[in-house]
Structure formats: structure tokens, C-alpha cells
């Protein structure tokens, strides 16, 4: 027996349809069918087909994202060519993030001049932003590997590509377990592992080296009781090794025996690139001095101070880059209006700590913040949301769902609003929060939560194009696979309906109201 005919399914339909009976009545009885949805005016059609850019400009724009500028592509209207650039940028992922967002902003405009402006200059300006962000990310990655290398050198652990490739937490574990690690370093590593990602980074950047210095200080203290001269020699060697580590150098015995000024000059000579301008400038200043006290001050404390100043500047630069990226993403999503929960969460995060911004920018956290629940924009029936149900063969319907209800019910009424599977501009797909990989999909004219099978047809059936709400507020969603049909709730069901009145759920006095939705905060955040 069809599982849609189970008792649970029948009860669900009775509850849903009973609650919306008064809404349905006007649409279900002899209402004259309105005409077909109005097409774009002829002048707009002509404008969309116009080409306001020349071949050189188009080829230059295409080269930015690696689009194959074939004759067919170059002959398209500015609007269509812009969409091709957007699709290619989207395929490129984060590398072309600013380009993609700028293209989306241009596509949201009905002004042909905005399309021309993006093709001629906008894409190049956006790509400069992408390049700067990529350069900053690469610099941050190099700095992270350098900090790990410096930590290993400082503690006395042989450097290796495998160690440098470890994640921060696993790197801290590796240092803690190594035979060369002293008790203070082990304790500091254990404390870092009990903390968060910021604690791991602090251990790598400063904690390991400072803990090793405490281990050395204890050895020197114990040695002083037996041999004060040897203790002082050990202390000087430890300071020189620690300073060399800041330059990512493992000093030789000959180098360690140099006079203070020549030791510093050798650091400058061997360092292909110092670990920052402050450190390099402090070393130069000390090397140019004729005062032994200046050399000693640099080796014993000055280098450490300069190194930390450089590290703080790098941290601030990375933090500013992260905030800029999140600000850009948030501004772009705010304009689309389909991810208000993301915008709200991101706006709050941007007023918080740098670590909160980093955490939010992680792919999974960004993805989770795309959650929304869909409810009729009119608020009628009150408390109703679009949901799915396995007992109804995953058909979509509207039903009352409480924010304090069962977790499974709330997840069934929560959707992840993602860029369209069919890669259409200003179009989206609604992924089930409960069944990842399933999307609100057209099956005939019925909307179901169905898995995407990877085909173009499946992608198109699961793509809905956002339009201003037909009732004057909210959003309406037009089917990409069946244009002029809109996501509608009718008698408790969710369907793709048209204004032509061909089916009982098409047209009617409440059509505009029934196809207008509010993207509410997710019932299952």
C-alpha cells in the first residue's frame, strides 16, 4: 500500500487542510482564471539583447575567470554574457569569490549600463580584490608554517615536512610527545590542547619557545650551584639559539661562538627573508652599533620583542582580511534577501572577536548559517511552515510547526538556501536540513524533497528563481524547470502553480498571496 495512504498521512492532511479551508474556499470555487503571467515588455527584450561592449572588452573579461571566449559566447547579449562570467566564477570557488559577488550584484540590476560596467571594469576590480585576498591567505599559510618551524628549532626538534604539514592541534601533540621536549613545554602543550584553536596558535607562535626558555632557565639555575661560569655560558647559548630560531635558522657551533655583533650579522646574512620588518630592523640596528650592551640586549630580549610586534601586525592583517571578506559576503547576501538569518548572524559576529569571525568563515559554519524556514508571508495560516514528511513520501506541505516542538519536526521544516543547482543567477535551491542532498524538487507539478541525482534535469527541477513577492512583500519563487509556475501552498500542499487556472490549484483570488513567502529564522538552527 502506498505509504502516503497511511493513517499518519491522512491525519496530517486533515489537520493541514482543515486549518486552511477558509483560505482555499475562495480559490476553489468558480473564480475566473486570470491571464498568463505578464511577459517582459518588448522594449526590455530589445534592451536585453543589446550589446554595449566590444569584442576586446569581452575577451579581456573572459580571461579573468578562464571563460572560453568562443564566437557563440561573444555574440550573446551583455546580460547573457554576464551570466556566463558569473557561472565560470562560481565554478572557480573562493578564488573568484569577489568576482562572483560583483557579478551577482550587476545581474540584480535591470539597468543595462550596470551590465556593461561590470564587463568593462567591474570584473577586473573585483578580481584585484580576489588576488589580494589570495595573496594574504598564502602569506598567512607561509607564516603559519614558519611559526611551526621556529617552534621546532627553538625546542630542539628536527624540522620535517611531515611535522610542518600537521594541523595546529596535532602539531602541538607532536611537540608534547617528542623526546626533546622538556617538562615546561609539555605542560604548556597540554594546557594549549585543553583550549581552543587560538590557544594552539599561541603555543606555536610563542608558547613553545617561552616554555623552552623556562626549561633552560631551570637547568641553568640548577647548574649555577655547581658551576656559575658554565651556567652563564649555557644561558648565552640558549639565548642565541632562541634568537636564531626567530630567523628560522639552526645555528652551527661556529656561529654560536661568534662575537655578539658578528652573530647578529650572520643572522642577517643567512635569513633569506626575516620573519618581519620589525625583527629585521632591530637586528640591523644592533649590528650597526659598536656597543656590546646593544648586541646583548638584542640577543637576550630585543629580538623577542620585535618578533612579537611582527606577529601581532600579521595577526591584525589576517583579522582585517577575514572581516573584510565576511563583510563582503554579508553585503552580497543582504541584497539577495534570501538568507536573512545568515546576514543577522554574520552582522553580530562582525562585532565580536577575531576568533569568532574565523570560526564563522569555516565552510561548515557558513553552510549552516544558510538555514531558513519558509512560511506564508501573510502569516496565514498562522504558525504554518513548509515541511516534508517521510510518511508522505517526502512530499512538501504546509503545517503548523513549533519552535519548541520535536527536533525531527523542526528539521523537516528547515531548509538550507544555497545557490541554485542549475547554476542560474538569482536562483536558489532549498536543501533539506534533515536529509542532506535532498532538495525541494518538482515532480510533475508536486513539490517533494528529493535527492539530486547529478543530472541537469534534476538540477533544474530543484532550482527556484527569486522574485519580489507578488503580493507586495517577501519573496516569490518561480520554477526554473517550468517558468511561469510558482512555489505555492494550496489546501495544505506545496505545488508549482500558474495564473492560467488550468488546474484547480492554479490562479484564484489568493494566488499572489499564496505564492509569496517569508524566509523566517530556521526552526532547527
C-alpha positions as CSV (number, residue, x, y, z in Angstrom):
1,X,0.0,0.0,0.0
2,X,1.2,3.5,-0.8
3,X,2.8,4.9,2.3
4,X,1.0,8.2,1.5
5,X,-2.2,6.5,2.5
6,X,-1.1,5.6,6.0
7,X,-3.1,6.7,8.9
8,X,-0.5,9.3,9.9
9,X,-0.5,10.7,6.3
10,X,-4.3,11.0,6.3
11,X,-4.3,12.7,9.7
12,X,-1.7,15.1,8.6
13,X,-3.8,16.1,5.5
14,X,-6.9,16.5,7.6
15,X,-5.2,18.9,10.0
16,X,-3.4,20.9,7.4
17,X,-6.3,21.2,5.0
18,X,-8.8,21.9,7.8
19,X,-6.8,24.8,9.0
20,X,-6.6,26.4,5.6
21,X,-10.1,25.6,4.5
22,X,-11.2,29.2,4.6
23,X,-8.2,30.3,2.6
24,X,-8.9,27.7,-0.1
25,X,-12.6,28.3,-0.4
26,X,-12.3,31.5,-2.5
27,X,-9.7,29.9,-4.8
28,X,-11.6,26.6,-5.1
29,X,-15.0,27.8,-6.3
30,X,-15.8,29.4,-9.7
31,X,-13.1,32.1,-9.8
32,X,-12.4,33.4,-13.2
33,X,-8.9,32.4,-14.2
34,X,-6.6,35.4,-14.7
35,X,-4.4,35.7,-17.7
36,X,-1.0,34.2,-18.2
37,X,1.8,35.9,-16.2
38,X,2.8,39.1,-18.0
39,X,5.9,38.8,-20.1
40,X,8.7,41.5,-20.1
41,X,7.8,44.5,-22.3
42,X,9.1,44.5,-25.8
43,X,11.5,47.4,-25.1
44,X,13.1,45.4,-22.3
45,X,13.5,42.4,-24.5
46,X,15.3,44.5,-27.1
47,X,17.5,46.1,-24.4
48,X,18.4,42.6,-23.0
49,X,19.6,41.6,-26.5
50,X,21.7,44.7,-27.0
51,X,25.5,44.5,-26.9
52,X,27.1,47.6,-25.4
53,X,30.6,46.1,-25.1
54,X,33.1,45.3,-27.8
55,X,35.0,42.0,-28.5
56,X,38.2,43.2,-26.9
57,X,36.4,44.1,-23.7
58,X,34.6,40.8,-23.6
59,X,37.8,38.7,-24.3
60,X,39.6,40.6,-21.5
61,X,36.7,39.9,-19.1
62,X,36.6,36.3,-20.1
63,X,40.3,35.9,-19.5
64,X,39.9,36.8,-15.8
65,X,37.8,33.7,-15.0
66,X,39.2,31.4,-17.7
67,X,36.0,31.5,-19.8
68,X,36.5,30.2,-23.3
69,X,35.6,33.2,-25.5
70,X,34.1,31.3,-28.4
71,X,32.3,33.1,-31.2
72,X,29.0,31.9,-29.8
73,X,29.8,33.4,-26.3
74,X,31.0,36.7,-27.7
75,X,27.8,37.1,-29.7
76,X,25.5,37.0,-26.7
77,X,23.8,39.9,-25.1
78,X,25.6,41.7,-22.3
79,X,23.1,40.2,-19.8
80,X,23.7,36.7,-21.1
81,X,27.5,37.2,-21.3
82,X,27.5,38.5,-17.8
83,X,25.7,35.3,-16.7
84,X,28.4,33.2,-18.4
85,X,31.1,35.1,-16.5
86,X,29.1,34.5,-13.3
87,X,28.8,30.8,-13.9
88,X,32.6,30.5,-14.5
89,X,33.4,32.5,-11.4
90,X,31.1,30.3,-9.4
91,X,32.8,27.2,-10.6
92,X,36.2,28.7,-9.5
93,X,35.0,28.8,-5.9
94,X,36.7,31.0,-3.4
95,X,39.4,32.0,-5.9
96,X,36.8,34.2,-7.7
97,X,34.6,35.0,-4.7
98,X,34.7,38.8,-5.1
99,X,34.1,38.4,-8.9
100,X,31.1,36.2,-8.3
101,X,29.5,38.5,-5.8
102,X,30.1,41.6,-8.0
103,X,28.6,39.7,-11.0
104,X,25.5,38.8,-8.8
105,X,25.1,42.4,-7.9
106,X,25.3,43.5,-11.5
107,X,22.8,40.8,-12.5
108,X,20.3,42.0,-9.9
109,X,20.2,45.3,-11.7
110,X,17.8,45.8,-14.7
111,X,20.0,48.7,-15.9
112,X,22.0,47.7,-19.0
113,X,24.7,50.2,-18.1
114,X,25.4,48.2,-14.9
115,X,26.0,45.1,-17.0
116,X,28.4,47.0,-19.3
117,X,30.2,48.5,-16.4
118,X,30.9,45.1,-14.8
119,X,32.2,43.6,-18.1
120,X,34.4,46.5,-18.9
121,X,35.8,47.4,-15.4
122,X,33.9,45.7,-12.6
123,X,35.2,42.2,-13.2
124,X,38.8,43.5,-13.2
125,X,38.3,45.5,-10.0
126,X,36.7,42.5,-8.2
127,X,39.5,40.2,-9.4
128,X,42.1,42.5,-7.8
129,X,40.2,42.0,-4.5
130,X,40.3,38.3,-5.1
131,X,44.1,38.4,-5.8
132,X,44.8,40.5,-2.7
133,X,42.8,38.1,-0.6
134,X,44.6,35.1,-2.1
135,X,48.0,36.7,-1.6
136,X,47.0,37.4,2.1
137,X,45.9,33.8,2.5
138,X,49.1,32.5,1.0
139,X,51.2,34.8,3.2
140,X,49.2,33.6,6.3
141,X,49.8,30.0,5.3
142,X,53.6,30.7,4.9
143,X,53.6,32.5,8.3
144,X,51.9,29.5,9.9
145,X,54.4,27.1,8.6
146,X,57.3,29.4,9.5
147,X,56.0,29.7,13.1
148,X,55.9,25.9,13.4
149,X,59.4,25.7,12.0
150,X,60.6,28.3,14.5
151,X,58.9,26.5,17.4
152,X,60.7,23.2,16.4
153,X,64.0,24.9,16.2
154,X,63.6,26.7,19.5
155,X,62.7,23.5,21.3
156,X,65.4,21.5,19.6
157,X,63.2,19.2,17.5
158,X,64.5,18.4,14.0
159,X,62.4,20.0,11.3
160,X,60.5,17.8,8.8
161,X,57.8,18.5,6.1
162,X,55.5,16.0,7.8
163,X,55.6,17.9,11.1
164,X,55.0,21.2,9.4
165,X,52.0,19.8,7.5
166,X,50.2,18.8,10.6
167,X,47.1,20.6,11.7
168,X,47.7,23.0,14.6
169,X,46.3,20.7,17.3
170,X,48.2,17.7,16.0
171,X,51.4,19.7,15.8
172,X,51.0,20.7,19.5
173,X,50.5,17.0,20.3
174,X,53.6,16.0,18.3
175,X,55.7,18.6,20.2
176,X,54.4,17.4,23.5
177,X,55.3,13.8,22.9
178,X,58.7,14.4,21.4
179,X,61.8,13.2,23.4
180,X,63.5,16.6,23.1
181,X,60.6,18.3,24.9
182,X,61.2,19.5,28.5
183,X,58.6,19.5,31.3
184,X,57.6,23.1,30.9
185,X,57.0,22.7,27.2
186,X,55.0,19.5,27.8
187,X,52.9,21.3,30.4
188,X,52.3,24.3,28.1
189,X,51.3,22.0,25.2
190,X,48.9,20.1,27.4
191,X,47.3,23.5,28.5
192,X,47.0,24.6,24.9
193,X,45.3,21.3,23.9
194,X,42.8,21.9,26.6
195,X,41.9,25.2,24.9
196,X,40.7,26.3,21.5
197,X,42.3,27.0,18.2
198,X,43.5,30.3,19.4
199,X,45.4,28.6,22.2
200,X,47.0,26.2,19.8
201,X,48.2,29.1,17.6
202,X,49.6,31.0,20.6
203,X,51.5,27.9,21.7
204,X,53.0,27.6,18.3
205,X,53.8,31.3,17.9
206,X,55.1,32.0,21.4
207,X,54.2,29.3,24.0
208,X,56.6,26.6,23.0
209,X,59.6,28.9,22.7
210,X,58.8,30.6,26.0
211,X,58.2,27.3,27.8
212,X,61.5,26.0,26.5
213,X,63.2,29.1,27.9
214,X,61.7,28.3,31.3
215,X,63.1,24.7,30.9
216,X,66.5,26.2,30.1
217,X,66.3,28.7,33.0
218,X,65.7,25.8,35.4
219,X,68.7,23.9,34.1
220,X,70.8,27.0,34.4
221,X,69.6,27.6,38.0
222,X,70.5,24.1,39.0
223,X,73.9,24.3,37.3
224,X,74.7,27.6,39.0
225,X,75.0,25.8,42.3
226,X,77.8,23.7,40.8
227,X,79.5,25.9,38.1
228,X,78.5,29.5,37.8
229,X,80.7,30.1,34.8
230,X,79.3,27.1,32.9
231,X,75.8,28.2,33.8
232,X,76.4,31.7,32.3
233,X,77.8,30.0,29.1
234,X,74.7,27.8,28.8
235,X,72.4,30.8,29.3
236,X,74.2,32.7,26.5
237,X,74.0,29.7,24.1
238,X,70.3,29.3,24.9
239,X,69.6,33.0,24.2
240,X,71.5,32.8,20.8
241,X,69.7,29.6,19.8
242,X,66.3,31.1,20.7
243,X,67.1,34.3,18.7
244,X,68.3,32.2,15.7
245,X,65.0,30.3,15.8
246,X,63.2,33.6,15.3
247,X,65.0,33.8,12.0
248,X,64.2,30.2,11.2
249,X,67.9,29.3,11.5
250,X,69.6,26.3,13.2
251,X,72.9,27.9,14.2
252,X,76.1,25.9,13.9
253,X,78.6,25.6,16.7
254,X,80.9,28.0,14.8
255,X,78.1,30.6,14.5
256,X,77.3,30.3,18.2
257,X,80.9,31.1,19.1
258,X,81.0,34.4,17.2
259,X,81.1,37.7,18.9
260,X,77.7,39.3,19.5
261,X,77.9,41.7,16.6
262,X,79.1,39.1,14.2
263,X,76.5,36.6,15.4
264,X,73.8,39.2,14.5
265,X,75.4,39.9,11.1
266,X,75.4,36.2,10.4
267,X,71.7,36.0,11.3
268,X,71.0,38.8,8.8
269,X,73.2,37.1,6.1
270,X,71.6,33.7,6.4
271,X,68.0,34.9,6.7
272,X,66.7,35.0,3.1
273,X,63.6,36.8,4.4
274,X,63.4,37.8,8.1
275,X,60.3,37.0,9.9
276,X,59.0,40.5,9.6
277,X,60.2,44.1,9.2
278,X,60.4,44.9,13.0
279,X,62.7,41.9,13.6
280,X,64.9,42.7,10.6
281,X,65.1,46.4,11.5
282,X,66.0,45.6,15.2
283,X,68.8,43.2,14.0
284,X,70.2,45.8,11.6
285,X,70.2,48.5,14.3
286,X,72.0,46.2,16.8
287,X,74.6,45.1,14.1
288,X,75.4,48.7,13.3
289,X,76.0,49.5,17.0
290,X,79.5,49.4,18.4
291,X,78.2,48.8,22.0
292,X,78.4,45.2,23.2
293,X,75.4,46.1,25.5
294,X,73.3,46.7,22.4
295,X,74.2,43.3,20.9
296,X,73.4,41.5,24.2
297,X,70.1,43.4,24.6
298,X,69.0,42.3,21.1
299,X,70.0,38.7,21.6
300,X,68.5,38.3,25.1
301,X,65.3,40.4,24.7
302,X,65.2,42.8,21.8
303,X,64.7,40.1,19.1
304,X,61.9,38.5,21.1
305,X,60.2,41.9,21.4
306,X,60.5,42.7,17.7
307,X,59.3,39.3,16.7
308,X,56.2,39.6,18.8
309,X,55.5,43.1,17.3
310,X,55.7,41.5,13.8
311,X,53.5,38.6,14.9
312,X,50.8,41.0,16.2
313,X,50.9,43.0,13.0
314,X,50.4,39.8,10.9
315,X,47.6,38.8,13.2
316,X,45.8,42.1,12.7
317,X,46.3,42.0,9.0
318,X,44.8,38.5,8.8
319,X,41.9,39.6,11.1
320,X,41.2,42.6,8.9
321,X,41.2,40.5,5.8
322,X,38.8,38.0,7.4
323,X,36.5,40.8,8.5
324,X,36.6,42.3,5.0
325,X,35.7,39.0,3.4
326,X,32.8,38.4,5.8
327,X,31.6,41.9,5.3
328,X,31.5,41.5,1.5
329,X,29.7,38.1,1.7
330,X,27.2,39.6,4.1
331,X,26.5,42.7,2.0
332,X,26.0,40.5,-1.1
333,X,23.6,38.2,0.7
334,X,21.7,41.1,2.1
335,X,21.0,42.3,-1.4
336,X,19.5,39.0,-2.4
337,X,17.2,38.9,0.5
338,X,17.1,35.1,0.6
339,X,19.5,34.5,3.6
340,X,18.4,36.9,6.3
341,X,19.4,34.6,9.1
342,X,23.0,34.4,7.7
343,X,23.0,38.2,7.5
344,X,21.8,38.6,11.0
345,X,24.3,36.1,12.4
346,X,27.2,37.5,10.4
347,X,26.4,41.1,11.4
348,X,26.6,40.0,15.1
349,X,29.8,38.1,14.5
350,X,31.5,41.1,12.9
351,X,31.1,43.0,16.2
352,X,32.7,40.1,18.1
353,X,36.2,38.8,18.4
354,X,38.6,37.9,15.5
355,X,38.3,34.2,16.6
356,X,34.6,34.3,16.2
357,X,35.0,35.7,12.6
358,X,37.4,32.9,11.8
359,X,35.0,30.3,13.2
360,X,32.1,31.6,11.2
361,X,34.0,31.7,8.0
362,X,34.6,27.9,8.2
363,X,32.8,26.2,5.3
364,X,30.5,24.1,7.5
365,X,29.6,27.1,9.7
366,X,28.8,29.3,6.7
367,X,26.8,26.5,5.2
368,X,24.8,26.0,8.4
369,X,24.1,29.8,8.6
370,X,22.3,29.4,5.2
371,X,19.3,27.8,7.0
372,X,15.9,29.3,6.8
373,X,12.3,28.2,7.3
374,X,9.7,29.1,4.8
375,X,6.3,30.4,5.9
376,X,3.5,32.2,4.1
377,X,4.4,35.9,4.0
378,X,0.8,36.8,5.0
379,X,1.2,34.9,8.2
380,X,-1.9,32.9,7.4
381,X,-2.3,30.2,8.3
382,X,-0.5,31.3,11.5
383,X,2.4,29.1,12.6
384,X,2.5,27.1,9.4
385,X,5.8,26.3,7.6
386,X,6.9,24.4,4.5
387,X,8.0,20.9,5.7
388,X,8.5,17.4,4.5
389,X,7.5,14.1,6.0
390,X,8.8,10.6,5.3
391,X,5.3,9.1,5.9
392,X,4.1,11.3,2.9
393,X,6.8,10.1,0.6
394,X,8.7,13.3,1.3
395,X,6.1,15.4,-0.3
396,X,6.2,19.1,0.8
397,X,3.3,20.6,2.6
398,X,2.5,23.4,5.0
399,X,1.7,22.5,8.5
400,X,2.0,24.0,12.0
401,X,5.4,23.5,13.5
402,X,6.5,24.9,16.8
403,X,10.0,26.2,17.6
404,X,9.8,24.1,20.8
405,X,8.5,21.0,19.0
406,X,10.3,17.8,18.3
407,X,13.7,18.1,16.8
408,X,12.8,16.0,13.8
409,X,9.7,18.0,13.0
410,X,11.7,21.3,13.2
411,X,14.4,19.8,11.0
412,X,11.8,18.8,8.4
413,X,10.6,22.4,8.3
414,X,14.2,23.8,7.9
415,X,15.8,24.4,4.5
416,X,19.4,25.4,3.6
417,X,19.1,28.1,0.9
418,X,22.0,27.6,-1.4
419,X,23.0,28.9,-4.9
420,X,20.9,27.0,-7.5
421,X,22.0,23.5,-8.5
422,X,21.3,24.6,-12.1
423,X,23.8,27.5,-11.8
424,X,21.2,30.1,-12.7
425,X,21.7,33.7,-11.5
426,X,19.4,34.9,-8.7
427,X,18.1,31.4,-8.4
428,X,18.4,29.1,-5.4
429,X,17.9,25.5,-4.2
430,X,16.4,24.5,-0.9
431,X,18.3,21.7,0.7
432,X,16.7,19.6,3.5
433,X,18.3,20.2,6.9
434,X,17.4,16.7,7.9
435,X,18.2,14.8,4.7
436,X,21.4,16.4,3.3
437,X,21.5,16.1,-0.5
438,X,17.7,16.3,-0.9
439,X,16.1,19.4,-2.3
440,X,12.7,20.9,-2.8
441,X,12.1,19.5,-6.3
442,X,9.3,19.5,-8.9
443,X,7.8,16.1,-9.6
444,X,5.2,16.8,-12.1
445,X,3.6,19.8,-10.5
446,X,4.0,18.5,-7.0
447,X,6.9,19.6,-4.8
448,X,8.8,16.9,-3.0
449,X,12.1,16.6,-1.1
450,X,14.1,14.5,-3.5
451,X,17.8,13.6,-3.8
452,X,19.8,15.4,-6.5
453,X,21.0,12.7,-8.9
454,X,23.6,14.9,-10.6
455,X,21.8,15.3,-13.9
456,X,20.9,18.7,-15.5
457,X,17.2,17.8,-15.3
458,X,17.4,17.1,-11.6
459,X,19.3,20.3,-11.0
460,X,16.8,22.3,-13.0
461,X,13.8,20.7,-11.2
462,X,15.4,21.7,-7.8
463,X,16.0,25.3,-8.8
464,X,13.8,28.2,-7.9
465,X,14.3,31.8,-9.1
466,X,13.7,34.5,-6.5
467,X,11.4,37.4,-7.5
468,X,9.9,40.2,-5.5
469,X,6.9,38.9,-3.6
470,X,3.8,39.0,-5.9
471,X,1.7,40.2,-3.0
472,X,4.0,43.2,-2.5
473,X,6.3,41.8,0.3
474,X,8.5,38.9,0.9
475,X,9.8,36.7,-1.9
476,X,8.1,34.6,-4.6
477,X,9.9,31.7,-6.3
478,X,9.5,30.8,-9.9
479,X,10.3,27.3,-11.1
480,X,13.4,27.2,-13.3
481,X,12.2,24.0,-15.0
482,X,8.7,25.3,-15.6
483,X,8.8,29.1,-16.0
484,X,5.5,31.0,-15.1
485,X,4.9,28.4,-12.4
486,X,5.4,29.5,-8.8
487,X,6.0,27.8,-5.5
488,X,2.5,27.9,-4.0
489,X,0.7,26.5,-0.9
490,X,-2.8,25.3,-1.7
491,X,-5.1,23.2,0.5
492,X,-2.1,22.3,2.7
493,X,0.0,21.1,-0.3
494,X,3.0,22.7,-1.9
495,X,2.9,22.8,-5.7
496,X,4.1,24.7,-8.8
497,X,1.1,26.8,-9.8
498,X,0.4,29.2,-12.6
499,X,-2.0,32.0,-13.0
500,X,-3.7,30.4,-16.0
501,X,-6.3,28.4,-14.0
502,X,-5.8,25.2,-15.9
503,X,-5.6,23.2,-12.7
504,X,-7.7,23.5,-9.5
505,X,-4.6,24.9,-7.7
506,X,-3.8,27.5,-10.5
507,X,-4.9,31.1,-10.4
508,X,-7.6,32.3,-8.0
509,X,-8.1,35.4,-5.9
510,X,-5.4,34.4,-3.4
511,X,-2.8,33.4,-5.9
512,X,-0.4,36.3,-5.3
513,X,-0.7,35.8,-1.6
514,X,-0.2,32.1,-1.7
515,X,3.0,32.3,-3.8
516,X,4.6,34.9,-1.5
517,X,6.9,33.6,1.2
518,X,8.7,34.9,4.2
519,X,12.2,33.5,4.9
520,X,11.9,33.1,8.6
521,X,14.6,32.2,11.1
522,X,15.2,28.4,11.0
523,X,13.2,26.3,13.3
524,X,16.2,24.0,13.6
525,X,19.2,26.4,13.8
